[in-house]
């Protein structure tokens, strides 16, 4: 059987799936990814991304998959990174990730110097790649001097190891703060003004373009056949949208990974809402409006760490955490939680913000606090949803690893006052979205939407319906929740 091999390289895990023409995933495999946090800094060793791909491939080969069975490799991954590599494609330092805001000063200078939002469609802040490159140039001159290419996302680094080519896709490039939203090309005059060589930037290819083939060296390292084609792929915001089957204006979905977002396709770029991202999507002249949240699944992980026992850290973590949270009487839980554990970039842009619990009493339990933490993320999701749509109608598809939590899904339905549809195994949807790109390239389908809908039909879905009483309860809590940040921001 012939397969597309798809890899989604996220913040906490690299996920791999093999998909045949029937759109069914085979031999799903995860590998853990380690992140280093310090103050406003967030870094990863880029080589662990490539090693994760090697390990997943080794697992497939152990299960009887032959190298010649893999017709095409495609990728999804975290965006907005800064990964300086040398002439051999090796990282010169740890990758500076999307949540790293150390380049705030450089971002302010760039925003004052160039019409960033008017050209890129997105506002400038210290988490974007452009100010991170300037930061490296100013603070780590030796690294800058030896940099052959600045790569933008985790998948781009892996593609560099496999093919020897420095590339990226328009969706990922849009998170840098230096790509023209209309031409989908780098704004080279800005680089010249900053003394940055244009040659240090990767080439932008369409997401469904083949950008190279497996080199002889990569074949030795991975077990793949030399010459196997490699697709450019797409950043995780785009791949998750494809995997969720969201293609038409008005359709919307939510993503609960380590971070999270609410996204919907749009035809024009809105400049009115600060912090809203606009990323080129699969159709010509179409964008994804994404309200990005720095804190989602990481809050669930914090709950396990703060309130769980040792058993929580094993495979049973979701089940035991579910039971723990259900012990809270949600209808009488007045706790409010700001979920800004790693700062926040929407609806507020404040890397110094932190998590806060308001309303603790002597009778407050750890179950109440855990429940309030998940409610806080749901309320942040509601703020994001309200920012990108004026209509609160229709069901919301919810995907990502966090959607494995049934109690959280019900909280989402009640807080958002929307029916929430959760497809099974949705943590693999970004990888499946990347598969859709490859399926069209191999002639398995004539358009992206048909294959995506076919793939969705493979996964059964659970439906969560809002409880009227809890909707009223959460409406009152939400009104208070929206007041919290403005009242305590000066403390941060």
C-alpha positions in Angstrom: 0.0 0.0 0.0 1.2 3.5 -0.7 1.1 6.2 1.9 1.6 9.9 2.6 3.8 10.3 5.7 2.7 13.3 7.6 4.4 14.9 10.7 3.0 17.6 12.9 5.8 19.1 15.0 4.2 20.9 17.9 5.4 22.4 21.2 5.1 19.3 23.4 4.9 16.5 20.9 5.8 15.5 17.4 3.0 13.4 15.8 3.3 11.2 12.8 0.6 9.4 10.8 0.6 7.3 7.6 -2.5 8.0 5.4 -3.6 6.0 2.3 -6.0 7.0 -0.5 -8.9 5.9 1.7 -8.1 8.9 4.1 -7.7 6.6 7.1 -4.7 7.2 9.4 -2.4 4.3 10.2 0.3 3.7 12.9 -0.2 7.0 14.7 2.9 7.7 16.8 3.9 10.5 19.2 7.3 11.6 20.5 7.7 14.0 23.3 9.4 17.4 22.8 11.1 19.3 25.6 10.7 23.1 26.0 12.9 25.4 28.1 11.2 28.3 29.8 12.8 31.3 31.5 11.1 34.6 32.2 9.8 35.8 28.8 12.0 33.3 27.0 10.8 30.0 25.4 13.3 27.8 23.5 13.7 24.3 22.1 16.7 22.3 20.8 15.8 22.0 17.1 17.6 18.7 16.7 15.0 17.0 18.8 12.4 17.8 16.1 14.5 15.9 13.5 15.2 13.1 15.9 11.5 12.7 16.6 10.9 12.2 12.9 13.7 9.7 12.7 12.2 7.8 15.7 8.7 7.7 14.3 10.0 6.5 10.9 11.9 3.7 12.7 8.7 2.7 14.5 6.9 2.4 11.2 9.6 0.3 9.6 9.6 -2.0 12.7 5.9 -2.5 12.1 6.5 -3.7 8.5 6.2 -0.5 6.5 8.7 -0.4 3.7 10.6 2.7 2.6 9.1 2.4 -0.9 5.6 2.4 0.6 6.0 6.1 1.4 5.2 8.1 -1.7 5.4 11.6 -0.2 6.3 13.4 3.0 4.4 16.4 4.2 4.6 18.6 7.3 2.8 20.8 9.8 4.4 22.6 12.7 4.7 25.5 15.1 5.2 28.9 13.4 6.7 32.2 14.4 10.0 30.7 15.5 13.5 31.9 14.8 16.1 29.2 14.0 19.5 30.4 12.8 21.3 27.6 10.9 24.8 27.4 9.3 25.7 26.4 5.8 25.2 22.7 6.6 21.7 23.4 8.0 22.6 22.8 11.6 21.2 25.1 14.3 23.6 27.6 15.7 21.7 28.1 18.9 18.5 26.8 20.5 15.4 27.8 18.5 13.6 30.9 19.8 9.9 29.9 19.8 6.6 31.7 19.1 5.9 32.4 22.7 9.2 34.1 23.4 8.9 37.9 23.8 12.5 38.9 24.5 12.6 41.1 21.4 10.0 43.6 22.6 12.4 46.6 22.3 13.3 45.6 18.7 9.6 45.2 17.9 8.8 48.7 19.1 11.6 50.1 17.0 10.5 48.2 13.9 6.9 49.3 14.3 8.0 52.9 14.5 10.2 52.5 11.4 7.9 50.6 9.0 4.2 50.3 8.2 4.1 46.8 9.6 0.3 46.3 9.9 -0.6 47.9 6.6 1.8 45.7 4.7 1.7 42.4 6.6 -1.9 42.5 7.8 -0.7 41.8 11.4 0.5 43.9 14.2 4.1 43.8 15.4 5.2 42.5 18.8 8.2 40.9 20.3 7.1 37.3 19.6 7.3 37.7 15.8 10.4 36.4 13.9 11.5 39.8 12.4 12.3 41.4 15.8 13.9 38.1 17.0 16.3 38.3 14.0 17.2 41.9 14.8 17.7 40.8 18.5 20.2 38.1 17.4 22.0 40.6 15.2 22.3 43.0 18.1 22.8 40.7 21.0 24.5 37.6 19.4 26.6 39.0 16.6 28.7 35.9 16.2 25.6 33.8 15.7 24.2 36.2 13.2 27.5 36.3 11.3 27.6 32.5 10.9 23.9 32.2 10.0 23.3 31.0 6.5 19.5 31.0 6.9 16.9 32.0 9.5 14.2 29.3 9.5 10.7 30.2 10.6 9.1 27.0 11.9 9.8 23.6 13.3 8.8 21.8 10.1 11.1 24.1 8.1 14.1 22.9 10.1 13.2 19.2 9.5 12.7 19.9 5.8 16.2 21.5 5.7 17.7 18.3 7.2 15.8 16.1 4.7 16.3 18.1 1.5 19.1 20.5 2.1 16.8 23.4 1.2 15.8 26.4 3.3 12.1 27.0 2.6 8.8 28.0 4.3 5.2 28.4 3.3 3.1 31.6 3.1 1.0 30.7 6.2 4.1 30.3 8.4 5.8 33.3 6.8 2.9 35.5 7.7 3.8 35.1 11.4 7.2 36.7 11.0 6.1 40.4 10.6 8.1 40.7 7.4 6.0 39.2 4.6 3.8 41.3 2.3 0.2 39.9 2.7 -0.8 40.6 -0.8 2.4 39.5 -2.8 3.3 36.7 -0.3 6.9 37.7 -0.6 9.4 39.1 1.8 9.5 42.8 2.3 13.1 43.1 1.2 13.5 46.9 1.6 12.9 46.5 5.3 15.8 44.0 5.6 18.1 46.4 3.7 17.2 49.2 6.1 18.0 46.9 9.1 21.3 45.7 7.5 19.9 42.1 7.2 21.0 40.2 4.1 18.0 39.0 2.1 19.9 35.7 1.3 19.5 34.8 5.0 15.8 34.3 4.6 14.2 31.0 3.4 12.4 30.8 0.0 8.6 31.0 0.2 6.8 28.2 -1.6 3.1 27.3 -1.8 2.1 24.8 0.8 1.3 22.1 -1.8 4.6 22.5 -3.7 7.3 19.8 -3.7 10.3 21.7 -2.4 12.9 18.9 -2.7 13.6 15.2 -2.3 15.3 13.1 0.4 19.1 13.5 0.1 21.5 10.6 0.3 22.6 11.8 3.8 19.0 12.0 5.0 18.3 8.6 3.6 21.1 7.1 5.7 19.8 8.9 8.8 16.1 8.2 8.4 15.8 4.9 6.4 13.8 6.7 3.7 14.5 6.2 0.0 16.7 8.9 -1.5 14.7 10.9 -4.0 11.4 10.6 -2.0 9.5 13.9 -2.6 9.0 16.3 0.2 6.1 18.8 0.3 6.5 22.3 1.7 3.6 21.7 4.1 1.9 24.4 6.1 2.1 26.0 9.6 -0.1 24.4 12.3 -2.7 27.2 12.2 -3.4 26.4 8.5 -3.1 22.6 8.8 -5.5 22.4 11.8 -8.0 24.5 9.8 -7.8 22.1 6.9 -8.0 19.1 9.1 -11.1 20.5 10.8 -12.7 20.9 7.4 -13.1 24.7 7.7 -12.9 26.3 4.2 -15.9 28.6 3.9 -16.4 32.1 5.2 -18.5 31.8 8.4 -17.2 28.4 9.4 -15.3 28.4 12.6 -13.4 26.1 14.9 -11.4 26.1 18.1 -8.0 24.5 18.8 -6.9 23.3 22.2 -3.2 22.4 22.0 -0.5 23.6 24.4 -1.6 27.0 23.1 -5.0 27.6 21.5 -6.9 29.7 19.0 -10.3 30.4 17.4 -10.1 30.6 13.6 -12.3 31.4 10.6 -11.7 32.0 6.9 -12.1 35.6 5.7 -11.8 37.4 2.3 -10.4 40.7 3.6 -8.0 41.7 6.3 -9.4 43.6 9.3 -7.1 46.2 10.9 -9.4 47.0 13.7 -8.8 44.2 16.3 -5.4 44.3 17.9 -3.6 41.0 18.2 -5.7 39.2 15.6 -3.6 37.3 13.0 -4.3 37.1 9.3 -2.6 34.2 7.6 -2.8 33.3 3.9 -4.9 30.1 3.5 -5.2 27.4 0.8 -7.5 29.3 -1.6 -6.3 32.3 -3.6 -7.1 35.6 -1.9 -8.3 33.9 1.2 -7.0 34.4 4.7 -7.5 32.8 8.1 -8.4 35.2 10.9 -6.9 33.6 14.0 -7.3 34.9 17.5 -4.3 33.2 19.2 -4.2 32.3 22.9 -0.9 31.6 24.6 -2.6 29.5 27.2 -4.8 26.4 26.7 -3.6 22.9 27.2 -0.7 24.2 29.3 -3.3 25.2 31.9 -4.6 21.6 32.0 -1.0 20.4 32.4 -0.5 22.9 35.2 -3.6 21.5 37.0 -2.2 18.0 36.8 1.2 19.3 38.2 -0.3 21.5 40.9 -3.2 19.4 42.2 -2.6 15.8 40.9 -0.9 12.9 42.5 1.9 10.9 40.9 -0.5 8.7 39.0 -1.7 11.8 37.2 1.6 11.8 35.3 0.9 8.4 33.7 -1.4 7.5 30.8 -4.4 7.8 33.1 -3.9 11.5 33.6 -7.0 12.7 31.7 -9.3 10.2 33.3 -8.2 10.9 36.9 -8.1 14.6 36.3 -11.7 14.4 34.9 -12.8 12.7 38.1 -11.0 15.3 40.2 -12.7 18.3 38.4 -16.2 16.7 38.5 -16.0 16.8 42.3 -16.5 20.6 42.0 -20.0 21.9 42.0 -19.8 24.1 38.9 -23.1 25.8 39.5 -21.9 27.1 42.8 -18.2 27.7 42.1 -17.6 31.4 42.1 -13.9 31.3 41.5 -12.4 33.3 38.6 -9.2 32.4 36.9 -7.1 34.5 34.5 -5.2 31.8 32.5 -2.2 33.9 31.6 0.4 31.4 32.8 2.8 32.3 30.0 1.7 35.9 29.5 -0.9 36.5 26.8 -1.2 37.8 23.2 -5.0 37.9 22.7 -7.2 39.6 23.6 -4.5 41.5 25.5 -0.9 41.7 24.5 1.0 41.5 27.8 4.0 39.1 28.1 4.3 40.1 31.8 0.7 39.0 32.7 0.4 35.9 34.9 -2.2 33.5 36.0 -4.5 34.7 38.8 -7.1 33.0 41.0 -9.8 35.3 42.5 -12.4 34.4 45.1 -10.6 31.8 47.3 -12.5 31.0 50.5 -11.7 28.6 53.4 -14.1 26.0 51.8 -12.4 26.2 48.4 -11.1 22.9 47.2 -8.4 21.9 44.7 -11.2 20.6 42.5 -12.9 24.0 42.5 -9.6 25.6 41.6 -9.0 23.1 38.8 -12.4 23.6 37.4 -12.0 27.4 37.5 -8.8 27.1 35.6 -10.5 25.3 32.7 -13.3 27.8 32.9 -10.8 30.6 32.5 -9.5 29.1 29.2 -13.0 28.7 28.0 -13.7 32.4 28.8 -10.6 33.4 26.9 -11.9 31.3 24.0 -15.2 33.2 24.2 -13.4 36.5 24.0 -11.5 35.2 21.0 -14.8 34.0 19.4 -16.5 37.3 19.9 -13.6 39.2 18.4 -13.7 37.3 15.0 -17.5 37.0 14.5 -20.6 39.1 15.3 -22.9 36.1 15.1 -23.0 33.5 18.0 -24.7 30.8 15.9 -23.9 27.4 14.6 -21.8 24.6 16.2 -18.2 25.0 17.0 -15.8 22.2 16.0 -13.2 21.8 18.8 -9.9 19.9 18.1 -6.5 19.4 19.6 -5.3 17.3 22.5 -7.2 19.3 25.1 -10.5 18.2 23.5 -9.9 14.7 25.0 -11.3 16.1 28.2 -15.0 15.6 28.3 -15.6 17.8 31.3 -13.7 20.6 29.6 -15.7 20.2 26.4 -18.9 20.6 28.4 -17.5 23.7 30.1 -16.7 25.0 26.6 -20.3 24.4 25.4 -21.8 26.1 28.5 -19.4 29.1 28.5 -19.6 29.7 24.7 -23.4 28.9 24.6 -22.7 26.9 21.5 -23.1 23.3 20.5 -19.5 21.9 20.5 -18.6 19.1 18.1 -15.5 17.1 19.0 -14.2 14.6 16.4 -12.3 11.6 17.9 -8.5 11.6 17.6 -8.6 15.3 16.7 -5.1 15.7 18.1 -3.9 14.3 14.7 -5.9 16.8 12.7 -3.0 19.2 12.0 -1.1 16.2 10.6 -4.2 15.2 8.6 -4.5 18.8 7.3 -1.0 18.5 5.8 -2.0 15.2 4.3 -4.8 16.9 2.4 -2.2 19.1 0.6 -0.3 16.0 -0.4 -3.5 14.1 -1.5 -4.2 16.7 -4.2 -0.6 16.7 -5.3 -0.7 12.9 -5.8 -4.0 13.1 -7.6 -6.0 11.4 -4.9 -8.5 14.3 -5.0 -9.4 17.2 -7.2 -9.8 19.7 -4.4 -8.8 20.2 -0.8 -12.3 20.4 0.7 -13.6 17.0 -0.7 -10.7 15.0 0.7 -10.8 16.9 4.0 -14.5 16.2 4.4 -13.9 12.5 3.5 -11.1 12.3 6.1 -13.4 13.9 8.7 -16.1 11.3 8.0 -13.6 8.6 9.2 -13.7 10.0 12.7 -16.9 9.8 14.8 -17.8 12.9 16.8 -19.2 13.7 20.2 -21.7 16.5 20.6 -21.9 18.7 23.7 -25.0 20.8 24.1 -25.2 23.9 26.3 -27.0 23.5 29.6 -29.4 26.5 29.9 -28.9 26.9 33.7 -25.1 26.7 33.3 -25.1 29.2 30.4 -26.8 31.8 32.7 -24.4 31.0 35.5 -21.4 31.5 33.1 -22.8 34.7 31.6 -22.6 36.3 35.0 -19.1 34.9 35.6 -17.9 36.0 32.2 -19.0 39.6 32.8 -16.8 39.7 35.9 -14.0 37.8 34.1 -13.7 40.5 31.5 -13.1 43.1 34.2 -10.2 41.3 35.9 -7.3 42.1 33.7 -8.0 45.9 33.5 -8.3 46.1 37.3 -5.0 44.2 38.1 -2.8 44.8 35.1 -0.7 47.3 36.9 0.3 44.7 39.4 1.9 42.7 36.7 
